[in-house]
Amino acid sequence: IYVTFNPSETDLVEIEAAKAAGPIAVDVLLPGETEPSQKGELTFIDNTIDHSTGTITARATIGNAKFSLLPGQYVRVRLHVKEQPNTLMVPQVALGSSQLGKYLYVVGKGNTVDQKLVSLGPTDGDLISVTSGISEGDQVITGNLQKIGPGMPVSPLPQQKPAS
C-alpha cells in the first residue's frame, strides 16, 4: 500500500542527500501508536513544490502484511535520513516558539530562567533532538512554561522518572 505525505521544502535537501546514499527506510505509526507497526521504503518524491504550503509530495511503499493500514487513513511518518549519535534529546513539550524561532527555557545562574534559541533535528517519540543552542548538562525547564519568562527565579526539581 502507498502512504502519501508532504515533507517541507526545508527537509528536502536532507532527504535528497540521504536518498543519494541509498534507500530511505520509513516507519509508519497508526493513530494511538507510540512505536511504528509498519515499515517500508521511500519510493517517490515529486518534482514540484507546492508554494502555498511550502511542501512537496512524497510516497512510501509499505508491505501492510497485517492489513492494519487502510486507504485514506491518517498516519504519522518517520524517515530515517541520518544517524546522529550522542545527540541531545529534550521533551517536545519543553519547546517554545517565537518570531525569532524555537527556544527552550533553562535554569541559569542564580536559579533564574534563561531563554535559549535552539536548532532542532529529528524526533523520536515524545523527544526531539537539539542540534545547537544548549549544552549537555543544561537543566531544561519542562513544566509551568506559561508562568515563567527570562530572568524569573525558579526552584529546579530533579527529573521525575516515568511510572512503569
Secondary structure, DSSP 8 states (H G I E B T S, - for coil): -EEEE--BHHHHHHHHHHHHHS--EEEEE-TT-SS-SEEEEEEEEEEEEETTTTEEEEEEEE--TT----TT---EEEE-----TT-EEEEGGG-EEETTEEEEEEE-GGGBEEEEE-EEEEEETTEEEEEES--TT--B--S-GGG--TT-B-----------
